[in-house]
Amino acid sequence: MAPLGARRPLLRPRARARSSADGLVLDRPGSGFQLVERSGAADETLSRAHARSGAGHPARARRRTRGRAGTSLARRRARRRSARARSRPAPRCAGADKELRHLPQRFLRPRRAVACALDGGRGRGRNRRAGDDRRSRRRGLPVPRPHAVPGAGQPARSAAGPRGIGARDVRRTAGDASPRHPPARRRVRLSRAAASHRSQRRAGAGAADSAGIGAFRVSFGPLLFGAPGALLALLALPALWWLMRATPPPPQRAQFPPTRLLLGLKTDEQSRERAPWWLLLFRMLAAALLILAFARPSLAPSAAEAAGAGRTLIVIDDGWTSAPFWSDVRNAANAAIADAERAQAPVFLLLTAPRIPARDPGEALTAADARARIGRLEPQPWRPDRADAARRLARLRGNFARIVWITDGLEDVGAEALARELQRRGPVMAHTPAQTARAIIVGAVTPQGVSAEVRRGANGPGGGAIAAETAEGRSLGAAELNFGGDAQTASAQIELPPEIAARTARVRIVGEQSAGAVRLLPAGAARPFVGLVDPGGAGQPLLSELFYAERALQPYASLRRGGISALIDARAQALILPDAGRIAPTDAAALERWIDNGGLLVRFAGPRLANDADEFVPVRLRPGSRTLGAALAWETALAVKAFPDDSPFAGITPPQDVTVRRQVLAEPASLQEARVWATLTDNSPLVTAQPRGRGLIVLFHVSAGPDWSDLPLSGLFVEMLRRTLAFAARPDGAGEREITGGPFVAQRVLDGFGALSPAPPDAQPIPAEAFATARPSPATPPGLYERAGVSASIDAAAPDEALTPLRLPSGIARAGLGATIERPLSGWLFGLAGLMLAIDLFIALFLIGRLPRFERAGAAGAAMLALFAGGEAHAQSEDATQTLRLAYVRTGDAQVDRTSAAGLRALSETLTARTSVEPGPPIAVDLARDNLAAYPFLYWPATSSPQRLSDAALANVDHYLAIGGLLLVDTRDAGRGEGRPAATMLAGIDVPPLELVTGEHVLTRAFYLMRSFPGRTQSTQLWAESASAASSRDGVAAIFIGNGDWAAAWAGNVGSDRQRELALRFGVNLVMVALTGNYKADQVHVPALLERMGRE
């Protein structure tokens, strides 16, 4: 026994301890138990009761109480408390799922009360009387001994008590104090809450009891009040009316002779004795609106319907067909969860889109858990499988008091089965969207551009637009889309040049985010821009070596004939080079650079190549060729052997009637360095390839005509060329990746909103024989795949995709997605009440004659309108977009700002006198507040003590650099050897990689030819954004950093006129770069410029 008055916890749980306002709190992680230490007074009372009850050690108890003052009085008080406790009836058990309220203190209540509270109403101790101690056969108040609460992961151990009632049987008790023990005394509280990590499936309808239901709310029809207690203030409105209508006491009359002087005077101003009734009614209405606003009303159409609901099942069609209105789907699901929370009912969730593994719909969720799952839920890139959902629901036992089905509004083969199963489980409310999703079922690149075919449902949108985009997401063009009448399908054509259309990677419906609204065009699906190298001199078309290649590629590629250099300058993606003999040296250098940058060169053998091979072949060739009937020949013509699995031609069956009569042979050692795509039946190579830089060289060991083989006359020739050109459309070059066979491997996959992302590491490959018939599913997600170097795609919408409206049985109620969304009204009521109070103020001032005269008010209003009109006109005249201006940053240093203004003014005058640019006066800008987008050139000088920019200024400067502005940062420290002010000025700005400006930079020849950039001194340094970092802006640098103090040089603060002239020339070149970019660096215009110079 602990000494009297000492503090000790009743339980010794194996858990961590923390302090709280009520005392020491011992928590067991994950179990929901809390133990609060009792005060010393309670411990003393417990010890005395223990001593008087006869339990424990009576002799020790008598020794503890012997010799104390007032022992007889304390003993009498203890007997009275024991008698009252024995005479108090035991509380009746309210069931396993209801809480016991108003229980006496745990240590001083009868044993049956303890058993009933702990076993949840299962009847323990039912045949024993209150106060009986089964262990000691005595009547009295048994006191539980200290015991341990099992820790996490340990089996429940029996607590000290008459029946060994363990912690697993403990139910939550009410937190209110009993009548015998007021809240001021601290007492032990042992509570059990549901662990967040445990499944609530076995809880059934009682799952909500352990979830902690939200605040008390009251509904009146479709109105829901979050703080209904505030409505009691409406009872005070009659009293408020009476107070406002109360008449003040009449004035006392007294004789005052001088008032006779006021007789006969009349006044026009009169005041009412009391407020008019309509004003009182207006004020009462404003007060009522305020009271209603404080009650937090919300418009919830389903509040009255769900008030008495029980178990709630929410069914969601979470395929890509729900992605366009996914926010409405989430709102409808959250509204159903809120209704279940108000009814204190568990929530069950059934998702119809397939998943691996499939989710169990029998898991009971609390409102918080269900809301968290809905927040993390995203649409899947495939259609729902309602038949599978119906089978999963059929395995679930029990019915539901309310079923909410959030549909995509479209029919499928399992919709009827799911509807019947839902009706069998309870009343169903189906929420359908106002407009269903659309899908692109066909997309292709044509000679005229990009075409697409779009399908919709009966209630789908009737118009829209489609857009063609590159792999990086840049738009290439768009076209309008119109459905005629009730037509379910519409076509659109985006007119683009062939070289632009060849870059198309996907087609999408503008403004609709779903996987079905995107059609992927993998590398090779578009029409690549192919150049046919024409040696010229072919009189008969059938005798030309390019005739058969042109006919084979015409349906699949945009073709152009010409020389090697001309086709490379035209940005051809692939070149078809027949047997043209040796390549000219001038073309060889251009061809090598083009291949290294990712070009595809397809060559055909012939007599010239057999006798004089060059370096643009994948293998080393033997001199001469092997011909039927010659020394290195075979007896009969050979056929094409079956293609290996690691070949791009894998899956094509070579025809038996295609034979080869002549070919060029490769050195056997060189075959180890190249890749053999096709062979003859004697294993001699027919097609070889080898990467070169980022490009690829492919050689057909036969001629492009029918002289050497039957290949150009067969359909095999068409398919082989088509698969070869698939390497030309890769954005990262024709020879970037390894060419491997086997199954199709996912490279990038679509999500439910139609966005491409890298394939997950656990994505399973698809066998080649199953890829052609693959449908979107968790095992075969839509996206881009690759096999043997050839790209292919699985689209979310198939060409035969049906978007039929959903047909529901007659017993299922229907509503829109927004019909159950809870809309708060407090803001509107507060605003309306505030407006009415403002109107009441004006009415009161008008009634007492305190409002200003309307004439003066009209004059003041006219003056204000004139002032605003004048300010608007002034703002229009000062619009920065109307006049080109050079801007400088206002630094706060008066001397530096004056120098900047003078320097830019002199530079503007020079530009006006020498160029066609006529800028206006320079302007100072604030980096934090002003819009910099209107100024193409911005000069930023450093002060003696530069400061770091604010967050607003940093965001403004980053935006200015991103949209193409040119920023010149002048540290003004040339020749002084000071610190690094640029590091402080640019801290926090997204500065790209920099490089020193050399003579090759476009700045040196933008207007004047310059080799250096002098400023206030001759020895200056200038740094600019690197060419690789500026590649997204066509190589135009966005930021220049130097130390020349150029503004001072432009203003004339230099040693000589020659130095100022060079500084002004540098400024002119800088402004020209800001206005024209790298115009002078574009070599495409060199011939035109030279021709113009020759004419002049």
Steps between C-alpha positions, in 0.01 A plus 500: 500500500625844414489758779191713531500813290767372263445508123516179307327393180234238527638310200858441395469491120802412291491818298657842480402782734415858422373790704167674458286756671327232707810325622722220374361327191633160396437407138529166335576558133244372254255370759299806598558451879561804718575498870489819704657505846265576786554757763620423848160570651337235289777255594448571864127442473564177314744379765257575781220326319728204446581490868130516607375244248685206646677417176875471480680491838271611787778499754719728285204729444433521876867585561484780241191655660601441867603809687367749246295792623137473411513132429147434620364786283679374194378147575139614521532689173646193331211283628246750365667503158505120496132482591407748227704308245334168595153648487553664154351281222735371234468669158330306231708400196399687185648261244834430339494804271372768746694690759427480872440842640483651852696214657637552853872514552679181395644429843179550700230341283350153552667203339210431263532852363867437426425171328216647296706795386797283404332213322283734286167361617570129449362411839801434720407498864132496415406259784698682767377778715652844504796523733574125512862401479509160330865456580484555876130400549452828677261782446665830462708707265784304341793713388690401185871458547756670278559309177667549165338586170650290216723689261486505122526154354447318837199284582241651724571420863227472757468797732463446872136451570243244598444354149838577342346752264775600252576816312341361186155523663534863601245730341512877487320676781356845501738780583260682732553484872274304730280677756719378782829619348498844343729583206736695722648177635733311272413134464623203305346468153561187293358528148516277196495652150507319169852459367550681167694213346242228571232397257143590592342223298382304802368811663197515274259768598699577811801623307381856520478479879876471530572762235425813687204654321523874421319792651126499567301626201127547439317492167170660405408362162780589257657744751774375728619702802850445633440702818130454574534649848525843342140466381384546860581868456196524273288480815636841598363671188159584659677659793717697260189616316342612827813689604520685169128583513506610864394863545735718707347666814310821425682827582414694814327834446639809674429874476779692322393856410772570237352229275235753396762643268485175296128522436421524132826351381471212251760245406516271195696232679287251685594176673278201562399408849584137432652294216254389229386141500658419165840614629461283808406206281804566282728500805338185636564327169868605510531365855336173397743465211793551737367233735453258212853571375648422842313167490721401199223391262573294191284394210513120503221348288567151637523597866143402586521181294822383667405604852389150599726303270716214618776321314591692186652351183665737253557358150728703271568447130865605511602435138624760252139566405460684834821704470345809327277563803716342770468795736120456495547129571707579808252759620211256465693230687594740780137611528391137543771452764379811684146362504626172645702689759192690615313169531797347688514216247799316351598549137579230245677580172466305172714603200398362163827551309722189514804503725780259588427389768127572512380698801263336745165685517423337836739720698307735730652846504454792729409833346855630540654192337250504215561869440875441490460219246284716278762774517768258378281335237585568134325376185649199325597512130254224407123451503315369808428127528159497665457124455807438715374756753167316519681171570707659776188653654315166487763347729421763764245417771239734633287780359538877505269773614617732222687440172648788299614411147713770336496396135678619185167504315607233247377146439714186502443125508496480880277799580181294523657238728638765733168684511313181597752419772479851642121492506513169687713665773299815565356824358722640223554860395694535171678827426570560131696783337336763286733421208690176444860460384621500140777293342733519201463166324724568195803724456748506215745720314399558137665688214274793581579506872347318798152347501293370790161339554315569826206310648253620764195378687145614442535773765863587420614851402415592143811700416860558589847490351789260458871584522816332373793504741863392507648260751601799716143634505545789255195566285547469124150592391130471575173452316134547587285196574124495432243222540221537249158464662476175696814353343714296735823536299678804357824543306745789491810578297793708625675641196877498550804486274648150469817585690293643788240222501779242524579627852152419633511265798139515619160649420270615777160662554553856617355568845428137592736317732463125469695207362235446233538859379864429400612302197866399500704503180818308584826543316435367151124551514540857375610586146873562521659748262713283271743628239565296185853570382457528125818471294310622193515386139230230517299521183244223569322493839497122515875495451566739788631339815278727712176408324424194711611661827286804427194289423555293817534802729248737345205395723707521819746788461537850363750470215723753327767452236825692491868502577653400832583852620167642387303231677705539818441876493128427462521299829418159360466231768619215277687466172455222244830470313509267197815370335636842404870433508735705717352784702643844430741630768287808562195281559695247707577749779138618516376141493727397786382786722139423413535133597679587824208729591245218465434453128406169336686398182357208300727379222458248220780301338590502135791469263659828607486422871630146437810633327567814705351502849527809721486549876119545512424129526432294815748221410815462295409366157693257288600636158260383233171320546374145515293418195296198396722287274824681586801374698363611841145401416246234580327255270149643550361829625465515876192597697476725804544323832255548789582817690658461847324621812743788553434641154262792431347275234404234755146380453503536118481178304729515194326381181653192342487651150734787593849395392838670482724455198783739582631671814805667650680306770637627829826414667420236764702686768302821449172321564594481867490881521170547315149368541354258250128561452434254217684210337458259213451130543879447488542751790661763277389851603215670316449808725759632746499807729739685725448806727720799422491772766132564565406381153472169319629359168302216338623312192294275274751266337293497180408773256192724529372366167405151383837434333653310791192359677123474504485692828397842351206331325351349818301626794787394724701792363229745606478365856877486543544863392211608720649341810841640417361853485361455852849589623483839326225643721677457833549829683830380649651375175474194279772301674460603862361177650602141468310286252372199691240238421256318721172644633377857492633699795317804636691826469237756606145439621187712511317588820126550524530870409695429180846605623805295407741391773791254514395138527517354852786259569261209556327541160473159337607456135239394245576210264514596134220264402265648765583866442287540186183398689587661834228711662561760773513329838721492811718237330518693170473870588466747213819675398809474282678167459813393317629176359807443285540875458146541364249708697133415537215617718194380686230766506233537767220509240477230234374576146178312580450676836129533586384798705134409550303680775444302818161328535387454860216281632182666612568446871817712505462871568706743288656835583778723371852505637443836667168409659652385833780749535478697823518874435567727800278805531664684791705730278199605298294565813777703664540706185126561465466591868793745472343660193168537679668661802676747270167583336344541844769752590422710194127478572553616858718792386240594242217497753684738735615723216870436535573391142688755280309677231469324169629800311831492679515123477437519126773758453746294703411188301551685172838624620602149599388364163697768321804423712475126428439566131802728487711242681386233258585716202840574652556129554412433140748764385764346724439143375843341463383279215433799275862619487822304508706600802824392655461439872738509795457376857435767762764422764427773754847654453439843346839522331474154346143561381596831338789335321277219376239742370761713322671198348181339367386838368822534300465140377140565392608806302772295331252231404263760353779667300668183364233227480132459426433457871348815654470446876335746730650652816644241740295400800588384850331184626454334838580130486246417770195693375528590129411276208823436310344323202468824298875573500719286269823636653562554872819652644577414865796682654657403830525738794781532750317264737266272300211336682322171443166527317165436662292197413269706278796647313657157455181361351467806274857467369464124442182563303670771295787267405261216419289703254801613296616828650868601494661601831840670518648482851779760536712452812691827422820367657729486194857575601419537870536139616208514742294207620232312315191723497331285235484208743297713742283660234409171332458294818176307469456560125489199269822594319587260215855376434726779374792514258743772399391692189752439221532612141266221384204642691222666304550814714824574313318543166141592586546849346864599531795262470673501837777304667468648850241680708662804664317706755634753747829312465649302215556176692153362561354152521158393377324172583185369336265204525655193340374380163387166640295668773343739246411225252132520595501867382678422172837580654413857608655584837269658758761637743836675460727579795796737475706758686539779241290776663348551155239755606776738607678440169181563302447823693852620408686438826800345323850609408461531123234536233622182331436299812150644533431418136597137554283486810203640305558242225492228762171639629353508149600136444349403835166665419499333157547159664211580736276593205603254226661208687757299306389628160856562391605152612242321282693362203183439301496868400866516400438430127231768484725751676792424271278530195370834622852624566602393147215696344589806697 
